[in-house]
Amino acid sequence: MTRKANIVGAGPNGLIAAAVLAEQGFEVQVFERNAKPGGAAVSGSTLGDDVVVDLGAAAHPFAFGSPAFAHFNLTGQGLEWKFHDYPLAHPLDGADSALLHQDLDETVKQFPQDSRAWKALHGPFIRRPHDTLDNVTSPLLGIPPHPVLMARFGLRSLPPARLLTATAFRTREAKALFAGSSAHSMLPLEHPFTSGFGALFGALGQSWGWPVARGGTGSIITALLKVLEALNVQIHTGTHITDLSQLPPAELTILDVTPRQLLAITGSRLPPRYRKQLEGWRYGTAVYKVDYLLDGPVPWNDPRTANAGTVHVIGEAAELAHAEREVAAGRMPQRPFVMVVQPSSADASRAPAGQHVIWSYAHVPQGYTGDAGELIDAQIQHFAPGFKDRILRRAKTSPAQLEAWNPNLVGGDIGGGSLSGLQQFLRPTASLSPYSLGVPGLYMCSSSTPPGGGVHGMAGWNAAHQAIKDLKQS
């Protein structure tokens, strides 16, 4: 008798969970609220029919090295990665941009004074990027695949990024690069463990880079859908599941949703203690997104910056720390941290010849209701005089609009919940089986579970394997 499984939510985690179960012989059905699969990893035409805009994620250091994506050979399904001259640039006032090279030695040539400290911080993980990613995408409360390497990572991760930046580095370039990477935690840089984000993002950038997918992030989903088609997975789009009773009978159900939706869908089915823990889940820093179509490349003060995939637009490390503190306190800074991705400088398929697509967002307070578009314009203009004159079209997306498009992005939080306090480790609750919902056959696989946000599919991979293991032991 064929075993059956349901997946609710067709983001990368849900689709990978479906693929794992189908590969193990399950008859799998996926139910997706939106008109097409992909969650926040899709592309669209919001700037014109001949322009490809990434509606959610844009640059992909995790997707490129994802063990789940490698297992299903997405590049064999047509996924192609495009690389920039530099994974990352960080513009500075009155100086050239600090550049993260896809090579450790090239990076440290910019700051000889900090060469030893920079190499000590990043070197072990640059030499073993796949093992590093295996460690950080595994459930944090279990035994990591590479314990000694994980211990070294843990020691470097513990200090707050602001403290490590101030004590380890002397040059503004090294401080800015490290602080910018640490800000991907979406936490104030005074928080413990924010240095781990700086070390991780920097190491991946200096090993395999922060590539973009040719043709848009949606190309990752297109490749995944080919895998699922070969495995006979059924995908039902335009199907909004609001209660488990809407699903067909199945031995396993895996939900690619965050705690807020989970509580609504499961009703009173969860154990009371577990439900109470989920009710205390906190959502964190949000983003305000602006996409631009330009009549040429961004006119950065340092022209090399136009050849970087990602640009952290804020200035000095101290300015970044101040902006992130303000956002966490619920106040919108006048000079926010802005992240820019320039996909078309490596992938000409994104826009008509001579034109460029620019993807950007600013960190804003949770549930922010203001208009941060002008602040984002001003930040880029500050380091790229003439930028505003090159804008042909722009599309703004507020936190509320992000959530309306994808309910997992609660209040504009793109990480499935704040990483502050114990939520960085206990996602979504204190359990050695973080994907199990305390009800036989019911699991969760969103970014609210380990390893958290990002396009990598590893929460779905881990949840599906946990479900299979539990079935075998029952």
Buried (B, 14 or more C-beta within 10 A) or exposed (E): EEBBBBBBBBBBBBBBBBBBBBBBEBBBBBBBBBEBBBBBBBBBEBBBEEBBBBBBBBBBBBBBBBBBBEBBEBEEBEBBBBBBBBBBBBBBEEEBBBBBBBEBEEBBEBBEEBBEBBBEBBBBBBEBBEBBBBBBBBBBBEEBBBEEBBEBBBEBBBBBBBBBBBEBBEBBBBBBBBBBBBBBBBBBBBBBBBBBBBBBBBBBBBBBBBBBBBBBBBBBBBBBBBBBEEBEBEBEEEBEBEEBEEBEEBBBBBBBBBBBBBBEBBEEBBEEEBBEBBEEBEBBBBBBBBBBBBEEBBBBBBEEBBBBBBBBBBBBBBBBBBBBBBBBEEEBBEBBBBBBBBBBBBBEEBBEEEBBBBBBBBBBBBBBEEEBBEBBBBBBBBBBEEBEEBBBEBBBBBBBBBBEBBBBBBBBBBBBBBBBEEBBBBBBBEBEBBBBBBBEBBBBBBBBBBBBBBBBBBBBBBBBBBBBEBBEEE
